[in-house]
Amino acid sequence: MANWNDPQPRQGFGASPSLDGRTGTGATYDAGLRKHMLSIYNYMASGVLLSGIVATLFATSGMAEQVMATPLRWLIILAPLGFVMGMSFGANRMKTSTLQAMFWGFATVMGLSLSTIFLVYTGASIATTFFATAAAFAGLSLVGYTTKKDLSAMGSFLIMGPSQLSMERFR
């Protein structure tokens, strides 16, 4: 984390933004932050794409229906949780390459786990839900990045609103 009171200017990601605009560190900071965020978005988009491909192939091949009828389903259901716990507890002790391999493994087993959705819902409803969620994420990311405003105050509203709407259904 950058020390905003540090008198020594730094270059690259984590550099203090310039207050007077003459030193150029503000532009360097923005470029470094942009590169870092782009890297994160690329990893996440690639992981979601891999999960979707695995889920689609596993469900359409008929293997998902066969495997979910056996006790092996518990391994597929709980494997993503195991990967998350392994990455969380070992993040400071593992090499970057090990964590990256675990991320791709997580994306794969998450696809296996999500393949059961294809057994219940139609492809059109899955695609509609995916694109609506992706559009909301992209829009909120863009607003949060461009306005530099903390959107965490909206969190309780965004969680409360849908839950209140769903409760109306049961009245």
C-alpha positions in Angstrom: 0.0 0.0 0.0 1.3 3.4 -0.9 2.3 5.8 1.9 0.6 9.0 0.9 2.9 11.1 3.2 6.2 9.7 1.8 8.2 12.6 0.4 10.1 10.4 -2.0 8.2 10.1 -5.3 7.8 6.6 -6.7 7.1 5.3 -10.2 4.6 2.6 -11.2 1.8 1.0 -9.3 1.5 2.1 -5.7 3.0 5.5 -6.4 1.5 8.5 -4.6 -0.7 10.6 -6.9 0.6 14.1 -7.5 -1.2 16.9 -5.7 0.2 19.7 -7.8 0.2 18.0 -11.2 3.8 18.9 -12.0 5.6 15.7 -11.0 3.7 13.4 -13.2 3.2 10.7 -10.6 -0.6 11.0 -10.8 -0.5 9.8 -14.4 1.9 7.1 -13.5 -0.3 6.0 -10.7 -3.4 5.9 -12.9 -1.5 3.9 -15.6 -0.3 1.4 -13.0 -3.7 1.0 -11.5 -5.3 0.6 -14.9 -2.8 -2.1 -15.8 -3.3 -3.9 -12.5 -7.1 -3.8 -12.8 -7.0 -4.9 -16.4 -4.9 -7.9 -15.4 -7.5 -8.8 -12.7 -10.4 -8.4 -15.0 -8.7 -10.6 -17.7 -8.0 -13.3 -15.2 -11.5 -13.3 -13.9 -13.1 -13.2 -17.4 -10.9 -16.1 -18.5 -11.8 -18.1 -15.4 -15.6 -17.5 -15.9 -15.1 -18.4 -19.6 -13.3 -21.7 -18.6 -16.1 -22.5 -16.1 -18.8 -21.9 -18.7 -17.1 -24.1 -21.3 -16.5 -26.9 -18.8 -20.1 -26.7 -17.5 -21.5 -26.7 -21.1 -19.4 -29.6 -22.2 -20.0 -31.7 -19.1 -23.8 -31.2 -19.2 -24.3 -31.6 -22.9 -22.2 -34.8 -23.0 -24.6 -36.4 -20.5 -21.8 -37.1 -18.0 -23.2 -34.5 -15.5 -26.5 -36.5 -15.2 -24.6 -39.8 -14.8 -22.1 -38.5 -12.2 -24.8 -36.7 -10.2 -26.6 -40.0 -9.6 -23.5 -41.4 -7.8 -21.8 -40.5 -4.5 -19.1 -38.7 -6.7 -21.5 -35.8 -6.8 -20.3 -34.7 -3.3 -16.8 -34.4 -4.6 -17.9 -32.2 -7.4 -20.2 -30.1 -5.2 -17.5 -29.6 -2.4 -14.4 -29.3 -4.6 -14.7 -25.6 -5.3 -14.9 -24.9 -1.5 -11.8 -26.9 -1.0 -9.9 -24.9 -3.7 -11.1 -21.6 -2.1 -9.9 -22.7 1.3 -6.6 -24.0 0.0 -5.9 -20.7 -1.9 -7.0 -18.6 1.1 -5.0 -20.4 3.7 -1.9 -20.9 1.5 -1.8 -17.5 -0.3 1.2 -16.2 1.6 3.2 -19.5 1.5 2.6 -20.6 -2.1 4.4 -19.5 -5.2 2.5 -17.4 -7.7 2.6 -20.3 -10.3 1.0 -22.6 -7.7 -1.8 -20.1 -7.0 -2.4 -19.6 -10.7 -2.7 -23.4 -11.2 -5.1 -23.6 -8.3 -7.1 -20.8 -9.8 -7.5 -22.6 -13.1 -8.3 -25.8 -11.2 -10.9 -23.9 -9.2 -12.4 -22.6 -12.5 -12.6 -26.1 -13.9 -14.2 -27.7 -10.8 -16.6 -24.8 -10.6 -17.7 -25.5 -14.1 -18.3 -29.1 -13.2 -20.3 -28.0 -10.2 -22.3 -25.5 -12.2 -23.1 -28.0 -14.9 -26.2 -29.2 -13.0 -27.8 -25.8 -13.8 -27.9 -26.9 -17.5 -29.9 -30.0 -16.4 -32.6 -27.9 -14.8 -32.9 -24.6 -16.8 -33.1 -23.9 -20.5 -30.1 -22.5 -22.4 -31.9 -19.3 -23.2 -32.7 -18.6 -19.5 -29.1 -19.3 -18.5 -27.8 -17.0 -21.2 -30.2 -14.2 -20.3 -29.2 -14.4 -16.6 -25.5 -14.5 -17.5 -25.7 -11.5 -19.8 -27.8 -9.5 -17.4 -25.4 -10.1 -14.6 -22.4 -9.3 -16.8 -24.0 -6.1 -17.9 -24.7 -5.1 -14.3 -21.2 -5.9 -13.2 -19.6 -4.0 -16.1 -21.8 -1.0 -15.4 -21.1 -0.9 -11.7 -17.4 -1.4 -12.3 -17.3 1.4 -14.8 -19.2 3.8 -12.4 -16.9 2.8 -9.5 -13.7 3.2 -11.6 -14.6 6.5 -13.3 -16.2 8.3 -10.4 -13.6 7.1 -7.8 -16.6 6.9 -5.5 -16.9 4.2 -2.8 -20.0 2.2 -3.8 -20.1 0.1 -0.6 -22.9 2.2 0.9 -25.1 0.9 -2.0 -24.5 -2.7 -0.9 -27.2 -2.9 1.7 -29.7 -1.4 -0.7 -28.7 -3.7 -3.6 -29.1 -6.7 -1.3 -32.3 -5.5 0.4 -34.1 -4.6 -2.8 -34.1 -8.0 -4.5 -34.8 -9.8 -1.2 -37.9 -7.6 -0.7 -39.0 -8.2 -4.2 -38.7 -11.9 -3.8 -40.6 -11.8 -0.5 -43.5 -10.1 -2.3 -43.9 -13.3 -4.4 -44.7 -15.3 -1.3 -47.4 -13.1 0.2 
